[in-house]
Amino acid sequence: MKAPQDVILAPVITEKSAGVIDEGKYTFKVAASANKTEIKDAVEKLFGVKVTGVNIANYDGKMKRQRYTVGRTASFKKAVVTIDTEGKDVTYLGKGGKTVKSGSKFKTTIEEFGFGQ
């Protein structure tokens, strides 16, 4: 099991990724060896949110050229994580059959992005 800081490398902040934050979708650059389960666990531990879905995409490096030499930019893996934005209150039956209501256990946004809902 990897540490959450080793799985989530950086947030991806672009115009497109900023446009879907209100839908509860956040974009991260992740470790190339990370799978969906590791990404889900890492986001839940780091940010204290409930993850409902993870989509990942591998990007190959682009061919770049500087004068006579040809090289490649670094390849990376990107994950779009969907979080639960409803944050329903949890109700359960307490002692004596009374209904007890407690607040949501998880946050509904990730404020560490610097912008949001």
N, C-alpha and C positions, 0 to 999 in steps of 0.2 A: 504494500500500500504506500503510495507516494504522499508526501506532504501537500496540502492544498496550494501552498506558495510555489511548489514545483510544477503543478499542473496548470494553473492560471498564470500566464506570463504578463499580459498587459491588456487593457481595454482597447478596443478598436473604436475610435471616435471619428466618424465620417458623417457626411450629410445624410446618407441613406440609413446608417445605424441610429442616428439621432432621431430620425423620423418615426421609427418603430418603437421607441422607448415607451410611448404612451400606451402601446398594446402589451407592454410587459416583456418585450424582447430586448435582451442585452447581448452585445457582441464582444467576444474576447479572443485574443491570440493565445493559443494553448500549446502545450508540449506536443511534439510530433508523435510520441508514443502513447498519448492519453486516449482512453476510450470514453464513450458516453457516460458510463457509470461513474468513472473517476471524476469527470468534469462536473457531473451533477452533485456528487458528494462534496467536491471542493468548493463550488459556489455556495452550497447550503451552509458549509462550515465558515467560510470567509465572510459572507454577507448576512447570514441569518434570515434567508428567504426560503420559500418553498418552491422548488423547481418542478414544473409540470412537463417540460420537454426540452430536448437537446438535439440540435442539428449541427453536423460538422461538415467541413469541406477542406480538402487538401489543395494547396496552391503551389504549383511549381514555380521556381525562380525564372525570371524573364532573362532573355539573352540581351546583354548590354555590351557596348563596344566603346573603348577609349583608344582613339587613334588606331594603332595597329593590333592591339590585343583585344581578344574577345573573351568575355567572362559571363558569369551568371549571377543574378541577385539571389539572395537566400530564399529557400522554399519555407513555407510555414503552414500551420493548420489553424483554421478559424472555427470557432463555435458560436452559434446563436442559441442563447439560453432563454427559454420562456419561463417566467415566474408567475406564481399565483397572485393576481392583483386584487382579488376580492377580499381576502382576509376575513373570512366569516368567523364570528364569535363561536366558541366551543361551548355547548351546553351538555350537561350530563345530570343524571339523577344522583343526588347526594343522600345524606343520612335522613331517614324518615320519608323517603320518596319525594323530597323537595327538588325542584329543578334548580341547578346551580349554573350560573353563567360566568364564564371566564373570558378574558380578552383573547385576541388572536395570538397564537404562539409565534407566528412569523411576521416579518415586515412585508410590506406590499411594494416597496420600491428599493432601489439601490442608490443611496444618496452619494456614495463615494465617486460616482461618475462625474460629479460637478454640475450636472444639469439633470432635469427629470420632469416629472409631471408637475 
